[in-house]
């Protein structure tokens, strides 16, 4: 048996969190503004490094548009075609963003190589530095807020976007350091080579961020076990455990967007009433979701110790561990 909990009962538990959609729209608006600032910085300086930073922001705007669309879909409640809701589309958004960041890395590398061959030297670096610094400061605040909101809502969509925004901050800091250094280089050819070399370094960093984002999205789509989730679930089980329980096993958890879906087997005494068993399953589900701090459903399958496979399980087995709780056999 299982029930939906949002720290309260109700059928809306699997619907999307409105905070996710709001955060996605704010991220989109800020991304467009940041792009405009960086394009201005590139037009002023003609720097390949600054253009690389602007290209990454172009991809970010495209990815954020897709993220906002996914956030709208994930907010829809369950329906006949999607009885578990639409939350898993958030992993698709995270994967798309990772792929887009990878394309940005390739574009940055192409710009850097072209600048290297041409030996083009940037100019008006002081104004460009000021604009890039302002963009980095805004992005730092946005990225921190997106990560905080994503972790509070359990949204992989916002977490991926937050990491992307913060990667943009590091890219901008690299631009500031490199362009600042170029202010002290008088030789135009040497300045152009330094500009192109820094752009190549930034391309490598952006590509590494892309790999991380895609890796996280694939892990979510394939329901990869999350050790932190399991640790917290087992801590909740030990907190509400009763002496009469005979065994807990078959624990499985997965993220479904901002929701948690899971199941476990609870072995109780054969003589328990239906009411006793139901109350125990309710406490287990509520404890796990409260400990994790997210909405969702935990299906508790009840077994009794009178059946043959449970007849010889000792009554005192010590604390429940992740290994014992996740084993699939009795």
SERO-4910 file (N, C-alpha, C, O; in steps of 0.05 Angstrom, whole numbers):
BEGIN
 pado doro    nc1    nc2    nc3   cac1   cac2   cac3    cc1    cc2    cc3    oc1    oc2    oc3
  Unk    A     17    -24      0      0      0      0     18     25      0     40     24     10
  Unk    A      8     46    -11     24     70    -12      5     94    -15    -17     92    -26
  Unk    A     15    117     -6     -1    141     -7     16    164    -15     41    164    -10
  Unk    A      4    184    -27     20    207    -36     22    227    -13      2    233      0
  Unk    A     46    236     -8     50    256     13     64    280      3     85    278    -10
  Unk    A     54    303      9     68    329      5     71    342     32     66    366     35
  Unk    A     79    325     52     78    333     80     49    338     87     43    351    107
  Unk    A     31    327     71      2    328     75    -10    310     54      3    304     33
  Unk    A    -35    301     58    -47    283     39    -59    299     16    -67    322     20
  Unk    A    -61    287     -8    -75    301    -29    -66    291    -56    -43    283    -59
  Unk    A    -83    291    -76    -76    281   -103    -57    298   -118    -46    290   -139
  Unk    A    -51    322   -109    -34    340   -124     -5    335   -119     12    350   -129
  Unk    A      2    315   -103     29    311    -95     48    306   -118     72    313   -116
  Unk    A     38    294   -140     56    288   -162     55    310   -183     69    308   -203
  Unk    A     40    331   -179     40    353   -197     66    369   -193     78    368   -172
  Unk    A     74    384   -213     98    400   -212     97    422   -191     75    432   -185
  Unk    A    120    430   -181    122    451   -161    122    478   -177    138    481   -195
  Unk    A    104    496   -170    103    522   -185    129    538   -183    135    555   -200
  Unk    A    145    533   -162    170    546   -159    190    539   -181    206    556   -189
  Unk    A    187    515   -192    205    507   -214    199    523   -239    218    534   -252
  Unk    A    174    526   -246    167    542   -270    174    571   -267    184    584   -285
  Unk    A    169    582   -243    176    610   -238    207    614   -241    216    634   -253
  Unk    A    222    596   -229    251    599   -230    261    596   -259    280    610   -266
  Unk    A    249    578   -274    257    575   -302    252    601   -318    269    608   -335
  Unk    A    230    614   -313    224    639   -328    243    661   -320    252    677   -337
  Unk    A    250    662   -294    269    683   -285    296    677   -298    310    696   -306
  Unk    A    304    652   -298    330    645   -310    331    653   -340    351    663   -349
  Unk    A    309    649   -354    308    656   -382    311    686   -386    326    695   -403
  Unk    A    297    702   -370    298    731   -373    326    741   -367    337    758   -382
  Unk    A    339    730   -346    366    739   -340    386    730   -361    404    745   -368
  Unk    A    382    706   -372    400    695   -393    399    714   -418    420    719   -430
  Unk    A    376    724   -426    374    742   -449    389    768   -443    403    778   -460
  Unk    A    386    778   -419    399    803   -412    430    799   -411    444    817   -421
  Unk    A    439    777   -400    468    772   -399    479    769   -427    501    778   -433
  Unk    A    464    755   -445    474    752   -473    478    780   -486    498    784   -499
  Unk    A    458    798   -481    461    824   -493    486    839   -483    499    852   -499
  Unk    A    491    836   -458    515    849   -446    540    838   -458    559    853   -465
  Unk    A    542    811   -461    566    799   -472    570    805   -501    593    808   -510
  Unk    A    549    807   -516    551    814   -544    562    842   -547    579    848   -564
  Unk    A    553    860   -530    563    887   -529    593    887   -523    609    902   -535
  Unk    A    601    871   -503    629    869   -496    646    859   -519    668    869   -524
  Unk    A    636    840   -534    651    830   -558    653    851   -580    674    854   -592
  Unk    A    631    865   -585    631    886   -606    651    908   -599    663    920   -617
  Unk    A    654    913   -573    672    934   -565    701    925   -567    719    941   -576
  Unk    A    707    900   -559    735    891   -558    744    875   -582    768    876   -589
  Unk    A    727    861   -595    735    843   -617    751    820   -607    765    807   -623
  Unk    A    749    813   -581    764    792   -569    752    765   -575    728    761   -571
  Unk    A    769    745   -583    759    717   -586    750    706   -560    731    690   -558
  Unk    A    764    713   -538    757    703   -512    730    713   -503    713    698   -493
  Unk    A    725    739   -507    698    750   -501    677    738   -519    655    733   -509
  Unk    A    683    734   -544    664    722   -562    657    693   -553    635    684   -555
  Unk    A    678    679   -543    673    652   -533    653    652   -510    635    636   -508
  Unk    A    657    672   -493    639    675   -470    610    681   -480    591    670   -469
  Unk    A    608    698   -500    582    704   -511    569    680   -525    545    677   -523
  Unk    A    585    664   -539    574    640   -552    562    621   -531    541    609   -536
  Unk    A    576    618   -509    565    601   -488    538    611   -478    521    595   -471
  Unk    A    536    638   -477    510    649   -468    488    645   -489    465    642   -482
  Unk    A    495    645   -515    475    640   -536    463    612   -531    439    608   -532
  Unk    A    481    592   -526    472    565   -521    455    564   -496    435    550   -494
  Unk    A    464    580   -476    449    580   -451    420    591   -455    401    580   -443
  Unk    A    417    611   -471    390    622   -477    373    600   -490    350    596   -482
  Unk    A    384    586   -510    369    565   -523    362    543   -504    339    533   -504
  Unk    A    381    535   -487    376    514   -468    355    522   -447    339    506   -438
  Unk    A    356    548   -439    337    558   -419    309    559   -431    290    555   -417
  Unk    A    307    566   -457    281    565   -470    269    537   -469    245    534   -462
  Unk    A    285    517   -475    276    490   -474    269    482   -445    250    468   -440
  Unk    A    286    492   -426    281    486   -398    254    497   -389    239    484   -374
  Unk    A    248    522   -397    222    534   -389    199    518   -400    178    515   -387
  Unk    A    202    508   -425    180    491   -437    177    466   -421    155    457   -415
  Unk    A    200    453   -413    198    429   -398    187    434   -370    172    417   -359
  Unk    A    193    457   -358    183    463   -332    152    466   -333    138    458   -314
  Unk    A    142    477   -355    113    479   -358    100    452   -360     79    447   -348
  Unk    A    112    434   -375    101    407   -378    103    392   -351     84    378   -344
  Unk    A    126    394   -338    129    379   -313    109    388   -291    103    373   -273
  Unk    A     99    413   -294     80    423   -274     52    412   -277     36    414   -260
  Unk    A     47    399   -300     20    388   -305     15    364   -287     33    348   -282
  Unk    A     -9    362   -276    -16    340   -258    -18    314   -273    -20    314   -298
  Unk    A    -18    291   -259    -22    265   -273    -48    264   -289    -68    277   -281
  Unk    A    -48    250   -311    -72    246   -326    -74    217   -336    -58    200   -328
  Unk    A    -94    211   -352    -98    183   -360    -74    172   -376    -67    149   -373
  Unk    A    -61    189   -392    -38    179   -408    -12    179   -391      6    165   -398
  Unk    A    -11    195   -370     13    198   -354      5    196   -324      5    216   -310
  Unk    A     -2    172   -315    -12    169   -288      8    176   -266      0    181   -244
  Unk    A     34    176   -273     54    182   -253     63    211   -256     83    219   -244
  Unk    A     49    227   -272     57    255   -276     76    258   -299     81    239   -314
  Unk    A     88    282   -301    105    289   -323    133    297   -314    148    310   -330
  Unk    A    140    290   -290    165    300   -278    190    291   -292    210    305   -291
  Unk    A    190    268   -304    215    257   -316    224    273   -340    247    269   -349
  Unk    A    207    291   -350    217    307   -372    239    326   -363    254    336   -380
  Unk    A    242    330   -337    263    347   -327    290    335   -333    310    350   -338
  Unk    A    293    309   -333    318    296   -341    324    301   -370    347    304   -378
  Unk    A    303    302   -387    307    308   -415    318    336   -418    336    341   -434
  Unk    A    307    355   -402    317    382   -403    346    384   -395    362    398   -408
  Unk    A    353    369   -374    381    370   -364    400    358   -386    422    369   -390
  Unk    A    391    337   -399    407    325   -420    410    344   -444    432    346   -455
  Unk    A    388    357   -451    389    376   -473    408    399   -467    424    407   -484
  Unk    A    407    408   -442    424    430   -435    453    422   -436    471    437   -445
  Unk    A    459    397   -427    486    387   -429    496    385   -458    519    392   -464
  Unk    A    478    375   -476    486    373   -504    490    401   -516    508    405   -532
  Unk    A    473    420   -508    477    447   -518    503    460   -509    516    474   -524
  Unk    A    510    454   -484    535    464   -473    559    452   -488    579    465   -494
  Unk    A    556    426   -495    577    413   -511    581    427   -538    603    430   -548
  Unk    A    558    434   -551    560    448   -577    573    475   -573    589    484   -590
  Unk    A    567    488   -551    580    514   -545    610    511   -543    626    527   -553
  Unk    A    619    489   -530    648    484   -528    661    481   -555    683    491   -560
  Unk    A    648    466   -573    659    463   -600    660    490   -615    679    495   -629
  Unk    A    639    506   -611    639    532   -624    661    550   -614    674    565   -629
  Unk    A    665    549   -587    686    565   -575    713    557   -586    730    573   -592
  Unk    A    718    530   -588    743    520   -599    747    529   -627    770    537   -635
  Unk    A    726    529   -644    729    538   -672    736    568   -673    753    575   -689
  Unk    A    723    584   -656    730    613   -656    759    617   -647    773    634   -658
  Unk    A    768    601   -627    795    604   -617    816    597   -639    836    611   -642
  Unk    A    810    575   -653    829    567   -674    830    587   -696    852    593   -707
  Unk    A    807    598   -704    807    619   -725    823    644   -716    838    656   -731
  Unk    A    819    651   -690    833    675   -680    863    670   -679    879    688   -684
  Unk    A    871    645   -672    899    638   -671    913    641   -698    934    652   -700
  Unk    A    899    631   -719    911    633   -746    912    662   -756    931    670   -770
  Unk    A    891    677   -750    890    704   -760    908    723   -744    916    744   -755
  Unk    A    914    716   -719    930    734   -703    916    760   -696    930    780   -690
  Unk    A    890    760   -697    875    784   -692    877    793   -662    873    776   -644
  Unk    A    884    818   -658    888    827   -630    864    843   -621    853    859   -636
  Unk    A    854    838   -596    831    853   -586    839    881   -577    862    888   -574
  Unk    A    818    898   -574    823    926   -565    801    935   -547    782    920   -542
  Unk    A    803    960   -536    784    971   -517    778    951   -494    754    947   -487
  Unk    A    799    939   -483    795    917   -464    783    927   -438    770    912   -424
  Unk    A    788    952   -430    778    962   -404    748    962   -403    736    953   -383
  Unk    A    735    971   -425    706    971   -426    695    943   -427    675    936   -415
  Unk    A    708    926   -442    699    898   -444    701    885   -417    683    869   -410
  Unk    A    722    890   -402    725    878   -375    702    887   -357    692    870   -342
  Unk    A    695    912   -358    673    922   -341    647    907   -347    633    900   -328
  Unk    A    641    904   -372    616    891   -379    616    861   -371    596    851   -361
  Unk    A    638    847   -376    640    819   -369    638    816   -339    626    797   -329
  Unk    A    651    834   -324    650    832   -295    621    835   -285    613    821   -266
  Unk    A    607    854   -296    579    858   -288    562    833   -294    545    825   -278
  Unk    A    566    821   -318    551    797   -325    558    774   -306    540    759   -298
  Unk    A    583    771   -299    591    750   -281    579    753   -253    570    733   -241
  Unk    A    577    777   -243    565    782   -217    535    774   -217    525    762   -198
  Unk    A    521    782   -238    493    775   -240    489    745   -242    472    733   -229
  Unk    A    506    732   -258    504    703   -261    510    688   -236    498    667   -230
  Unk    A    529    698   -220    536    685   -195    512    684   -176    507    663   -164
  Unk    A    498    707   -174    474    707   -157    452    689   -168    439    675   -153
  Unk    A    448    689   -195    428    673   -207    434    643   -203    417    627   -196
  Unk    A    459    635   -208    466    607   -206    463    597   -177    452    575   -173
  Unk    A    471    612   -158    468    604   -130    438    601   -123    431    582   -110
  Unk    A    422    619   -132    393    618   -127    380    594   -141    363    581   -129
  Unk    A    388    588   -165    377    566   -180    384    539   -166    367    522   -163
  Unk    A    409    536   -157    417    512   -143    401    509   -117    392    487   -110
  Unk    A    398    531   -102    384    530    -77    354    523    -82    343    506    -68
  Unk    A    342    535   -102    314    528   -108    312    500   -119    293    486   -112
  Unk    A    331    492   -136    330    464   -146    332    443   -125    318    423   -126
  Unk    A    350    448   -105    352    428    -84    328    429    -65    321    408    -54
  Unk    A    317    452    -61    293    454    -44    269    440    -57    252    429    -42
  Unk    A    267    441    -83    244    428    -97    251    401   -108    234    386   -117
  Unk    A    277    393   -106    285    367   -117    284    366   -147    280    345   -159
  Unk    A    288    390   -160    285    391   -189    312    388   -203    329    406   -201
  Unk    A    316    366   -218    341    363   -234    343    384   -255    365    391   -263
  Unk    A    321    394   -265    321    415   -285    334    440   -275    352    451   -288
  Unk    A    326    450   -251    338    474   -240    367    470   -231    383    487   -234
  Unk    A    372    446   -220    400    440   -212    419    441   -236    440    452   -234
  Unk    A    410    428   -258    427    429   -282    431    457   -292    453    465   -300
  Unk    A    409    473   -292    412    501   -301    429    517   -282    445    534   -292
  Unk    A    427    511   -256    444    526   -237    474    520   -242    490    538   -241
  Unk    A    480    494   -247    508    487   -253    518    500   -279    540    509   -281
  Unk    A    500    501   -298    507    514   -324    512    544   -319    532    554   -330
  Unk    A    495    557   -304    499    586   -299    526    590   -284    540    609   -291
  Unk    A    531    574   -264    556    577   -249    580    571   -267    602    583   -263
  Unk    A    577    552   -285    600    547   -304    605    572   -321    627    578   -328
  Unk    A    583    586   -327    586    611   -342    601    632   -326    616    648   -337
  Unk    A    596    632   -299    611    650   -282    641    644   -283    657    662   -286
  Unk    A    648    618   -281    676    611   -282    688    618   -309    712    627   -311
  Unk    A    672    614   -330    682    622   -357    687    652   -357    708    661   -368
  Unk    A    669    668   -346    673    697   -346    697    705   -329    711    724   -336
  Unk    A    701    691   -306    724    697   -290    750    691   -305    769    706   -303
  Unk    A    750    670   -321    773    664   -337    777    685   -358    800    693   -364
  Unk    A    755    695   -369    757    717   -389    769    742   -375    786    755   -387
  Unk    A    759    748   -351    769    772   -337    799    770   -332    814    789   -335
  Unk    A    808    746   -322    836    742   -317    853    744   -342    874    757   -342
  Unk    A    844    731   -363    859    731   -388    860    758   -401    881    768   -409
  Unk    A    837    771   -403    836    797   -416    850    818   -399    863    836   -410
  Unk    A    848    815   -373    863    833   -355    893    831   -359    907    850   -359
  Unk    A    902    806   -363    931    802   -369    939    814   -395    961    825   -398
  Unk    A    921    812   -415    927    824   -441    931    854   -441    943    865   -459
  Unk    A    920    867   -421    923    896   -418    953    903   -416    961    926   -423
  Unk    A    969    884   -406    997    890   -401   1015    879   -424   1039    881   -422
  Unk    A   1003    869   -445   1018    859   -468   1016    879   -491    994    885   -501
  Unk    A   1038    890   -499   1038    911   -519   1040    900   -548   1030    913   -566
  Unk    A   1052    877   -551   1055    865   -577   1028    855   -587   1017    836   -575
  Unk    A   1017    866   -609    991    857   -619    990    828   -626    970    814   -620
  Unk    A   1011    817   -638   1011    789   -646   1010    771   -621    995    751   -620
  Unk    A   1027    777   -601   1027    762   -576   1000    764   -562    990    744   -551
  Unk    A    988    788   -562    962    791   -550    941    774   -564    924    762   -550
  Unk    A    942    773   -590    923    756   -605    926    727   -598    906    713   -595
  Unk    A    951    718   -596    955    689   -590    946    683   -561    934    662   -557
  Unk    A    951    701   -543    941    696   -515    911    695   -514    899    679   -500
  Unk    A    898    713   -530    869    714   -531    858    687   -542    840    676   -530
  Unk    A    870    676   -563    861    651   -575    867    628   -556    850    610   -553
  Unk    A    890    628   -543    897    606   -525    878    604   -502    870    583   -494
  Unk    A    871    627   -490    852    628   -468    825    617   -477    811    603   -462
  Unk    A    817    625   -501    791    615   -511    791    584   -513    770    572   -508
  Unk    A    813    573   -521    815    543   -523    813    531   -495    800    510   -492
  Unk    A    825    543   -475    823    532   -448    794    534   -439    784    515   -426
  Unk    A    781    555   -445    752    558   -437    735    537   -451    717    526   -439
  Unk    A    742    531   -476    727    510   -491    729    484   -477    710    469   -475
  Unk    A    753    477   -467    757    452   -453    741    451   -427    729    430   -421
  Unk    A    740    473   -412    725    473   -387    695    471   -393    681    456   -379
  Unk    A    685    485   -413    656    484   -419    649    456   -428    627    446   -421
  Unk    A    666    442   -443    660    415   -451    659    396   -427    642    378   -427
  Unk    A    676    400   -407    675    384   -383    649    387   -368    637    368   -358
  Unk    A    639    412   -367    613    417   -355    591    403   -370    572    391   -358
  Unk    A    593    403   -397    573    389   -413    572    359   -407    550    347   -405
  Unk    A    595    347   -404    596    318   -398    583    313   -371    568    293   -369
  Unk    A    588    330   -352    575    326   -325    545    328   -327    531    312   -315
  Unk    A    535    347   -342    506    351   -344    493    327   -358    472    317   -349
  Unk    A    505    317   -380    494    295   -394    495    270   -377    477    254   -377
  Unk    A    517    266   -363    520    243   -345    498    243   -324    487    221   -318
  Unk    A    492    265   -312    471    267   -292    444    261   -303    428    247   -291
  Unk    A    438    271   -328    413    266   -340    409    236   -347    388    225   -342
  Unk    A    430    223   -357    429    195   -364    424    178   -338    409    159   -338
  Unk    A    438    186   -317    435    171   -292    406    173   -282    395    153   -272
  Unk    A    393    196   -285    366    199   -277    346    183   -294    328    171   -284
  Unk    A    350    184   -320    333    170   -339    335    139   -335    316    125   -339
  Unk    A    359    130   -327    363    101   -323    358     92   -294    363     70   -287
  Unk    A    347    111   -278    340    105   -250    365     94   -235    363     75   -220
  Unk    A    387    107   -239    411     99   -224    407    104   -194    396    124   -186
  Unk    A    416     84   -178    413     87   -149    427    111   -139    450    117   -147
  Unk    A    414    125   -121    425    149   -108    433    142    -80    415    140    -63
  Unk    A    459    140    -74    467    132    -47    457    151    -25    450    142     -3
  Unk    A    456    177    -30    447    196    -10    417    191     -4    409    192     19
  Unk    A    401    187    -25    373    181    -20    369    156     -3    353    156     15
  Unk    A    384    135    -10    382    110      5    391    113     34    378    102     52
  Unk    A    412    128     39    421    133     66    400    147     83    395    139    106
  Unk    A    387    167     71    367    182     86    342    165     90    329    167    111
  Unk    A    335    148     70    312    131     74    316    110     96    299    105    112
  Unk    A    340     99     97    347     79    118    348     92    145    339     80    165
  Unk    A    358    117    147    357    132    172    329    136    182    323    133    206
  Unk    A    310    141    163    282    144    170    270    118    180    255    118    199
  Unk    A    277     96    167    267     70    175    277     63    203    261     53    220
  Unk    A    302     68    209    312     62    236    299     80    257    296     72    280
  Unk    A    291    105    250    279    124    269    251    115    277    243    120    300
  Unk    A    236    102    259    209     94    265    206     64    269    184     54    272
  Unk    A    228     50    268    227     21    270    214     11    296    218     23    317
  Unk    A    198    -10    294    185    -22    318    198    -49    323    207    -63    305
  Unk    A    198    -57    348    210    -82    356    196   -106    342    208   -127    337
  Unk    A    170   -102    336    155   -124    324    161   -129    295    155   -150    284
  Unk    A    174   -109    282    181   -114    254    200   -137    252    218   -140    268
  Unk    A    196   -154    231    213   -177    228    234   -172    207    257   -183    209
  Unk    A    228   -156    186    248   -152    165    239   -129    147    215   -123    144
  Unk    A    258   -116    135    254    -95    115    273   -102     92    297   -105     96
  Unk    A    262   -104     67    279   -109     44    266    -98     19    244    -88     20
  Unk    A    279   -101     -3    268    -92    -29    264    -62    -31    248    -53    -47
  Unk    A    280    -46    -16    278    -17    -18    289     -7    -44    312    -13    -51
  Unk    A    273      7    -59    281     20    -84    270     48    -86    246     52    -79
  Unk    A    287     67    -94    278     95    -96    288    106   -122    309     99   -132
  Unk    A    272    124   -134    280    138   -157    267    166   -158    246    170   -147
  Unk    A    282    184   -171    271    211   -174    254    212   -199    261    201   -219
  Unk    A    231    225   -196    213    230   -219    209    260   -220    189    270   -211
  Unk    A    228    274   -232    227    303   -231    232    312   -203    252    305   -190
  Unk    A    213    328   -192    216    337   -164    203    318   -144    202    324   -121
  Unk    A    194    295   -153    181    276   -136    199    251   -131    217    246   -146
  Unk    A    192    237   -109    206    212   -103    186    190   -105    164    191    -93
  Unk    A    193    169   -120    177    145   -122    193    122   -112    217    119   -118
  Unk    A    181    105    -95    196     83    -84    178     60    -75    153     62    -75
  Unk    A    191     39    -66    176     16    -55    195      1    -36    219      3    -38
  Unk    A    182    -15    -19    197    -33     -1    178    -54     10    154    -52      8
  Unk    A    190    -76     20    175    -97     33    179    -96     63    202    -94     72
  Unk    A    157    -96     77    158    -95    107    146   -121    117    122   -127    112
  Unk    A    161   -137    133    152   -162    144    143   -156    173    158   -148    189
  Unk    A    117   -162    178    105   -157    205     94   -183    216     91   -203    202
  Unk    A     88   -183    242     77   -208    254     51   -217    241     35   -201    233
  Unk    A     49   -243    239     25   -255    226     -1   -247    241    -22   -245    228
  Unk    A      1   -243    267    -23   -237    282    -32   -208    282    -52   -201    294
  Unk    A    -18   -191    268    -26   -163    267    -52   -159    252    -58   -174    234
  Unk    A    -67   -140    261    -92   -133    247    -85   -116    222    -63   -106    220
  Unk    A   -105   -114    205   -102    -97    181    -96    -68    190    -80    -55    177
  Unk    A   -109    -59    211   -105    -32    220    -77    -27    230    -65     -6    224
  Unk    A    -66    -47    244    -38    -44    254    -18    -43    230      0    -26    230
  Unk    A    -23    -61    211     -5    -61    188     -7    -35    172     13    -25    162
  Unk    A    -31    -25    168    -35     -1    153    -22     23    167     -9     39    154
  Unk    A    -25     25    193    -12     47    208     18     46    206     31     66    203
  Unk    A     29     22    206     58     19    204     67     28    176     87     42    174
  Unk    A     53     20    155     61     28    128     58     59    125     75     71    111
  Unk    A     38     71    137     35    100    136     58    114    149     69    133    138
  Unk    A     67    104    172     89    116    187    115    114    171    131    132    169
  Unk    A    119     91    158    143     86    142    144    106    119    164    119    114
  Unk    A    122    108    104    122    126     81    126    155     89    142    169     77
  Unk    A    112    163    109    114    191    118    142    197    128    153    219    122
  Unk    A    154    179    143    180    183    154    201    186    131    219    203    133
  Unk    A    199    169    111    219    170     89    216    196     73    237    209     68
  Unk    A    192    204     66    188    228     51    196    253     67    207    272     56
  Unk    A    190    253     93    198    275    110    228    277    113    239    299    112
  Unk    A    241    254    115    270    254    118    284    264     93    303    279     94
  Unk    A    273    256     69    284    265     44    277    294     38    292    308     25
  Unk    A    253    302     48    244    329     45    232    335     18    232    358      8
  Unk    A    220    314      5    207    318    -20    180    304    -21    174    287     -4
  Unk    A    164    311    -41    138    298    -44    142    272    -59    163    266    -69
  Unk    A    121    256    -59    123    231    -74    105    209    -62     87    214    -47
  Unk    A    112    184    -70     97    161    -62    116    138    -56    134    133    -71
  Unk    A    113    126    -33    128    102    -25    108     79    -22     91     80     -4
  Unk    A    110     59    -39     92     36    -38    104     16    -18    126      6    -22
  Unk    A     89     10      3     98     -9     24     83    -36     20     59    -37     24
  Unk    A     97    -56     12     86    -83      8     88    -98     34    111   -102     44
  Unk    A     66   -107     45     66   -120     71     68   -150     68     53   -163     54
  Unk    A     87   -162     83     89   -191     85     86   -199    114     89   -181    132
  Unk    A     81   -224    120     78   -232    148     98   -255    154    106   -270    136
  Unk    A    105   -257    179    126   -277    187    116   -305    189    131   -323    196
  Unk    A     90   -309    183     79   -336    183     85   -351    157     82   -376    156
  Unk    A     92   -337    136     98   -351    111    125   -365    113    142   -357    129
  Unk    A    128   -385     97    152   -403    100    178   -388     98    196   -393    114
  Unk    A    181   -370     79    207   -357     74    215   -338     97    239   -332     99
  Unk    A    196   -330    114    203   -312    135    203   -325    163    208   -313    183
  Unk    A    197   -351    163    192   -364    189    216   -365    207    214   -365    232
  Unk    A    240   -365    195    264   -368    211    281   -342    214    304   -343    222
  Unk    A    269   -320    206    283   -294    209    284   -287    239    263   -287    252
  Unk    A    308   -281    250    310   -274    279    295   -248    284    294   -230    266
  Unk    A    284   -245    308    269   -221    314    286   -196    319    277   -174    315
  Unk    A    311   -200    327    329   -178    332    353   -180    313    371   -196    318
  Unk    A    353   -164    292    375   -165    273    393   -141    274    410   -137    256
  Unk    A    390   -123    294    406    -99    295    395    -78    277    373    -81    266
  Unk    A    410    -55    274    400    -33    258    396    -41    228    410    -58    218
  Unk    A    377    -29    216    373    -33    187    395    -19    172    402      4    179
  Unk    A    407    -32    153    429    -20    137    420    -17    108    399    -29    100
  Unk    A    434     -2     92    428      1     64    429    -26     50    413    -33     33
  Unk    A    450    -42     57    453    -68     45    429    -86     51    419   -100     33
  Unk    A    421    -87     76    398   -105     83    372    -94     72    355   -110     64
  Unk    A    368    -68     72    343    -57     62    339    -59     32    317    -61     23
  Unk    A    361    -59     17    359    -59    -12    360    -87    -24    356    -90    -48
  Unk    A    366   -107     -8    368   -134    -19    340   -143    -30    320   -135    -18
  Unk    A    340   -157    -51    314   -163    -64    302   -190    -55    279   -195    -60
  Unk    A    318   -207    -42    306   -232    -33    300   -229     -3    310   -211     11
  Unk    A    283   -247      7    275   -247     35    298   -255     53    296   -256     77
***
